[in-house]
């Protein structure tokens, strides 16, 4: 059996209808998992599920769509309950949904948006993890992967509240890994750098901006959704079964390596506050 085979597993992915989340559900299904695709839009969830069923189902339903707004605790509880009922339990959770309603000078962050950013991105992901715990424990264990951000591991003044929330998400993964270990549940965090997704489109569709950004990334390119999906598949499969409490940066070396000399100063100005999934 392949170390990356997910046959018989059920995965729930939030923020699954575009960008990183869309790439993750695609690869989970490709590796044999049944998937619950979730986002705020039920129609979009169902459209993604239909595509996955057609591509990977071989006549069987292997994907379903269940809407959930990460802003709502009630919807988070519904997602956990409905997902567990769909195929008898949950084995994998990928907490990808996030909100970024403010970018600008940190001192000008509206108090209500600061609170909302921390509540939705951090607190509500905590509640979702707690909500799936019993189902995973009942199946002998499970895998939780929280999608953080490189902005949580470097100065990001124009998205300060978001960066703080994502930094907290990484530490939360470590804390929950310690708490959930007795149930056989691993909890890890993946911290993307700049990924070619819907939310980052203004940064990569402009050639001049893209050139300035990639000049400061050691691997000299921005990431693709598959770069994140690969890390998720590793952590969700047997290959990553002995990894828990870790944060894996998937950012081309941006937060861990020395930047290339050429263009580094330009990139620092361009990238600050712009490294988000």
NORNOR-V901150 format. One record per pair of residues at least 4 apart in sequence whose ideal C-beta (glycine too) atoms are under 6 Angstrom apart, sorted by the first residue. I is the first residue (numbers start at 0). J is the second residue. If there is no record, write none. Layout:
I|J, I|J
This chain:
0|4, 2|237, 2|238, 3|30, 3|232, 3|236, 3|238, 4|31, 5|30, 5|31, 5|32, 5|236, 6|31, 8|32, 8|90, 8|91, 9|33, 9|86, 9|89, 9|90, 10|27, 10|32, 10|34, 10|91, 11|35, 11|82, 11|89, 11|92, 12|20, 12|23, 12|24, 12|93, 13|37, 13|94, 13|95, 13|96, 14|20, 14|38, 14|95, 14|96, 15|20, 15|24, 15|36, 15|37, 15|38, 16|38, 16|43, 16|47, 17|21, 17|197, 18|196, 18|197, 19|95, 19|194, 19|196, 19|224, 19|227, 19|276, 20|95, 22|224, 22|225, 22|228, 23|93, 23|228, 23|231, 24|34, 24|36, 26|228, 26|232, 27|32, 27|34, 28|34, 28|51, 28|55, 30|232, 33|61, 33|86, 34|62, 35|63, 35|65, 35|82, 36|44, 36|47, 36|48, 36|64, 37|65, 37|67, 37|78, 38|43, 38|44, 39|68, 41|66, 44|64, 44|66, 45|64, 48|62, 48|63, 48|64, 51|55, 51|62, 52|56, 52|60, 52|62, 55|61, 56|61, 63|85, 65|78, 65|81, 67|74, 67|78, 68|74, 69|96, 69|119, 69|123, 70|119, 72|126, 75|123, 75|126, 75|127, 76|130, 77|81, 78|82, 79|130, 79|131, 82|89, 83|88, 83|89, 83|134, 88|134, 88|138, 89|131, 89|134, 89|135, 90|141, 91|142, 91|235, 92|131, 92|143, 93|144, 93|231, 94|124, 94|127, 94|145, 95|146, 97|120, 98|119, 99|161, 100|112, 101|108, 101|112, 102|157, 102|158, 103|107, 105|156, 105|159, 108|113, 108|160, 113|160, 114|118, 115|119, 116|120, 116|160, 116|161, 116|164, 117|121, 117|164, 118|122, 119|123, 120|164, 121|164, 121|167, 121|168, 128|143, 128|175, 131|135, 135|141, 135|184, 136|182, 139|183, 140|183, 140|184, 141|184, 142|185, 142|235, 143|186, 144|187, 144|231, 144|234, 145|168, 145|172, 145|188, 146|189, 147|151, 147|165, 147|168, 147|169, 147|188, 147|190, 148|165, 148|190, 148|275, 148|276, 149|190, 149|192, 149|250, 149|253, 149|254, 149|274, 150|155, 150|158, 150|162, 150|165, 150|274, 150|275, 151|162, 151|165, 151|166, 151|169, 152|254, 153|254, 155|162, 155|272, 156|272, 157|272, 158|162, 158|272, 167|171, 169|188, 169|246, 171|175, 172|186, 172|187, 172|188, 173|244, 175|179, 175|186, 176|186, 176|243, 176|244, 179|184, 179|186, 185|243, 187|234, 187|245, 188|246, 189|230, 189|247, 189|249, 190|246, 190|248, 191|227, 191|249, 191|276, 192|222, 192|250, 192|251, 192|253, 192|274, 193|199, 193|221, 193|274, 194|222, 194|276, 195|203, 195|221, 195|223, 200|204, 202|208, 202|273, 203|209, 203|221, 211|265, 211|266, 211|269, 212|266, 212|269, 212|270, 213|219, 213|220, 214|262, 214|266, 215|258, 215|262, 215|263, 215|266, 216|251, 216|253, 217|251, 217|252, 217|256, 218|251, 218|252, 222|226, 226|249, 227|249, 230|247, 230|249, 231|235, 232|236, 233|238, 233|239, 234|239, 248|254, 248|255, 250|254, 252|256, 258|263, 262|266, 266|270, 270|274
